[in-house]
Each structure stands twice: as C-alpha cells, then as structure tokens.
Amino acid sequence: MVTIAQIKAARGLLDWSQPRLANAAGLSEVTVKRFEAHVGSVSQDAISRMRVALEAAGVEFTNGNQSGVRLARIQDRERTGKDFI
C-alpha cells in the first residue's frame, strides 16, 4: 500500500505539482489535494491511479524496512523496457 508521504515524495522527485499528478492519473485536482491532506476519503482506485502515473514517470515505490521512493535507474528502464516520461 502506498502512503501519503510516498506520493508527496514521488511528486517532489519528479518536480510535479498536484495538478500535474491529477492530469497524469486522470483524476481531479481536488482528489489529489484531499488525499495528500488526509481529508475525507479517497478510493483505492484513485490511489492506484496516482501510483501508476508516478511509476510511469520513473518513480519506484519501495517497501522494505521503511516505505520510500526512488527514481528508477537507467539500467532498470533497459531491463524492463519501460519508457519513462
């Protein structure tokens, strides 16, 4: 499961605004703001869409001893064949 802190950190790594994430995930800006502010409820589908959009842009979510994020290395792109934005 992805955390609010991971989504915020991933946006920071990419230098993405909330509107940019919303657009990339096909969500409203209000949904992203609500999730990051932990106000109200946001569907698991919306959270998954944010994660997928960030992963498509090159972010890798880590969940070892501590949850985190990192930018995928070039070698990872070559190995997986994924084209990152």
Rosetta blueprint (number, residue, H / E / L):
1 M L
2 V L
3 T L
4 I H
5 A H
6 Q H
7 I H
8 K H
9 A H
10 A H
11 R H
12 G H
13 L H
14 L H
15 D L
16 W L
17 S L
18 Q H
19 P H
20 R H
21 L H
22 A H
23 N H
24 A H
25 A H
26 G L
27 L L
28 S L
29 E H
30 V H
31 T H
32 V H
33 K H
34 R H
35 F H
36 E H
37 A H
38 H L
39 V L
40 G L
41 S L
42 V L
43 S L
44 Q H
45 D H
46 A H
47 I H
48 S H
49 R H
50 M H
51 R H
52 V H
53 A H
54 L H
55 E H
56 A H
57 A L
58 G L
59 V E
60 E E
61 F E
62 T E
63 N E
64 G L
65 N L
66 Q L
67 S E
68 G E
69 V E
70 R E
71 L E
72 A L
73 R L
74 I H
75 Q H
76 D H
77 R H
78 E H
79 R H
80 T H
81 G L
82 K L
83 D L
84 F L
85 I L
